[in-house]
Amino acid sequence: MMNNGFGSPAGFDLMITIIPIIIVIGFVIVIGTVIYRGAKYVQNATSPKESTFAKVVAKRMDVQQSSHNHDGHISHSSHTYYYITLEFVNGQRQEFLDVKNLYGLVVEGDTGYAATQGEWIVAFERNSGASI
């Protein structure tokens, strides 16, 4: 084992140097993630609502799971995000996050007027006869 001249092992000095750096990097990542998500929310919430005729071409779910350790007790949590992909009259397709619980109310192939706000779908009014 190497000695640094002061009676403590050289590896100990390395740990004292690296641990604070790792903690700071972790803190910066967490704060950066919170700021990014907050900015995306504000961007979508302040976007104008647009209503456009569209066809539902796909639906998907994204389940995100995480584990947390609180005083030796591990808790698990999950959150499911629902997405609806629309095809517009010009042939363009775009996927929207369902923030109004429309996922169970629409079926692939449905046509109608979709109200969108940024990256969110906020309403869908089914059209009984028209198609794209």
VMD Tcl script that draws the C-alpha trace (Angstrom):
set ca {
  {0.00 0.00 0.00}
  {1.41 3.41 -0.97}
  {1.76 6.21 1.55}
  {1.37 9.89 0.72}
  {3.91 11.04 3.34}
  {1.33 12.02 5.96}
  {0.50 8.59 7.28}
  {-2.66 7.95 5.21}
  {-2.95 5.60 2.26}
  {-2.80 7.25 -1.19}
  {-6.17 5.71 -2.19}
  {-7.88 7.57 0.65}
  {-6.86 10.96 -0.81}
  {-8.24 9.89 -4.16}
  {-11.61 9.03 -2.56}
  {-11.77 12.43 -0.83}
  {-11.23 14.08 -4.20}
  {-13.56 11.94 -6.34}
  {-16.60 11.58 -4.04}
  {-17.49 15.34 -3.99}
  {-17.08 15.48 -7.78}
  {-19.47 12.53 -8.25}
  {-22.00 14.15 -5.88}
  {-21.84 17.47 -7.75}
  {-22.24 15.75 -11.14}
  {-25.29 13.84 -9.85}
  {-26.80 17.03 -8.44}
  {-26.27 18.88 -11.74}
  {-27.93 16.03 -13.69}
  {-30.97 16.00 -11.38}
  {-31.39 19.79 -11.44}
  {-30.86 19.85 -15.22}
  {-33.55 17.21 -15.71}
  {-36.03 19.14 -13.55}
  {-35.34 22.38 -15.44}
  {-35.65 20.65 -18.85}
  {-38.97 18.98 -17.97}
  {-40.31 22.23 -16.54}
  {-39.34 24.13 -19.68}
  {-41.03 21.51 -21.91}
  {-44.20 21.73 -19.80}
  {-44.28 25.54 -20.02}
  {-43.59 25.39 -23.77}
  {-46.54 23.04 -24.36}
  {-48.86 24.81 -21.91}
  {-48.26 28.19 -23.55}
  {-48.53 26.91 -27.15}
  {-51.67 27.88 -29.04}
  {-54.39 25.26 -29.43}
  {-54.94 24.16 -33.01}
  {-57.82 22.09 -34.36}
  {-57.11 20.08 -37.50}
  {-58.83 17.26 -39.35}
  {-56.78 14.10 -38.84}
  {-56.82 10.31 -38.74}
  {-55.64 8.25 -35.74}
  {-52.99 5.94 -37.21}
  {-51.33 4.54 -34.08}
  {-51.47 4.42 -30.30}
  {-48.75 3.39 -27.86}
  {-47.97 3.25 -24.16}
  {-44.62 3.97 -22.50}
  {-44.28 2.53 -18.98}
  {-41.44 4.02 -16.93}
  {-40.46 2.29 -13.68}
  {-38.24 3.45 -10.85}
  {-37.09 2.20 -7.46}
  {-36.39 4.31 -4.39}
  {-34.64 3.36 -1.17}
  {-36.08 5.09 1.91}
  {-34.36 4.12 5.17}
  {-33.72 0.59 3.96}
  {-37.21 0.12 2.51}
  {-37.28 -0.16 -1.26}
  {-40.36 1.22 -2.96}
  {-41.17 0.76 -6.62}
  {-43.23 3.11 -8.72}
  {-44.25 3.32 -12.33}
  {-45.91 5.84 -14.57}
  {-47.57 5.14 -17.90}
  {-47.51 7.72 -20.68}
  {-50.00 7.38 -23.53}
  {-49.30 8.58 -27.08}
  {-51.55 9.00 -30.11}
  {-50.16 9.36 -33.64}
  {-52.19 11.44 -36.07}
  {-51.99 11.65 -39.85}
  {-53.07 14.96 -41.34}
  {-54.67 15.69 -44.73}
  {-51.25 16.56 -46.23}
  {-49.91 13.08 -45.27}
  {-47.73 14.32 -42.40}
  {-47.75 12.19 -39.23}
  {-47.02 13.34 -35.72}
  {-47.14 11.66 -32.32}
  {-48.77 13.53 -29.43}
  {-48.73 12.93 -25.68}
  {-52.27 12.25 -24.43}
  {-52.81 14.62 -21.50}
  {-56.63 14.41 -21.48}
  {-57.17 10.62 -21.22}
  {-58.28 10.20 -24.85}
  {-56.30 6.97 -25.37}
  {-59.21 4.68 -24.47}
  {-61.73 6.76 -26.41}
  {-60.09 6.66 -29.83}
  {-59.40 3.71 -32.13}
  {-56.83 3.43 -34.88}
  {-58.62 4.46 -38.06}
  {-60.84 7.09 -36.39}
  {-61.07 10.37 -38.27}
  {-62.14 13.71 -36.90}
  {-60.96 17.02 -35.57}
  {-57.97 16.81 -33.25}
  {-57.16 19.69 -30.94}
  {-53.44 19.84 -30.27}
  {-51.35 22.11 -28.09}
  {-47.62 21.88 -28.69}
  {-46.72 18.18 -28.30}
  {-50.02 17.37 -26.54}
  {-53.34 16.13 -27.89}
  {-56.07 17.78 -25.81}
  {-59.28 16.79 -27.62}
  {-60.57 14.58 -30.42}
  {-64.01 14.92 -31.96}
  {-64.80 11.84 -34.04}
  {-66.22 12.42 -37.54}
  {-68.75 9.79 -38.53}
  {-68.43 9.86 -42.33}
  {-65.32 11.56 -43.69}
  {-61.94 9.97 -44.26}
  {-58.46 11.02 -45.23}
}
mol new
graphics top color blue
foreach p $ca { graphics top sphere $p radius 0.5 }
foreach p [lrange $ca 0 end-1] q [lrange $ca 1 end] { graphics top cylinder $p $q radius 0.2 }
display resetview
